[in-house]
Amino acid sequence: IHAAYADAVGALAGHAKVREVARGQAGEGPHQCQAALFAARAGDFLADAALHAEAFGAASLIVECDDLAQMRSVAEALEGQLTATLQMDDGDAPAATSLLPLLERKAGRILANGWPTGVEVCHAMVHGGPYPATSDSRTTSVGSAAIHRFLRPVCYQNLPGDLLPEALKDGNPLGVSRLVDGKREN
């Protein structure tokens, strides 16, 4: 991962049509990376598929667009992404409305005025997206929906209560959120 990040940042830093905007402090230990921020004009981004490549880690490429049509072209050119973020104010709502249908096809999570730094393990979280962001866009790696991806279900039919796992016993001794006869229990 470290080598791939260093290669991706090096490719952006060495690209003739990309400007380096900022660099973070270099880490001192082995396999430490240095945050990097780059910028490119939309026309240059659209003309060179190499600029579409993901730099997995603390690096970003700002794509500067002249107008909404160019933003839409950039969004169309994107491969599958884990996230897409709209940095906007109230006056940008019509443009955001226009971009949302495109972004819904390109990303598993859409943010407004935030940064996709963390994922909360909750029912609403999706940490997935279209290929190549994930290998299977039908599921997620974080959130309650991930249970279906990582666990193998087992049905206990007619077992006496003392043989059931604690989470399934009458009275819910562990206080877990569960469905009993189709009704939510906590």
Buried (B, 14 or more C-beta within 10 A) or exposed (E): EEEEBBEBBEBBBEBEEBBEEEBEEEEEEEEEBBBBBBBBBBBBBBEBEEBBEBBEBBBBBEBBBEEBEBBBBBBEBBBBBBBBBBEEEEEBEEBBEBBBEBBEEBBBBBEEEEEBEEBEEEEEBBBBBBEEBBEEBEBBBBBEBBEEBEEEEEEEEEEEEEEEEEEBEEEBEEEEEEEEEEEEEE
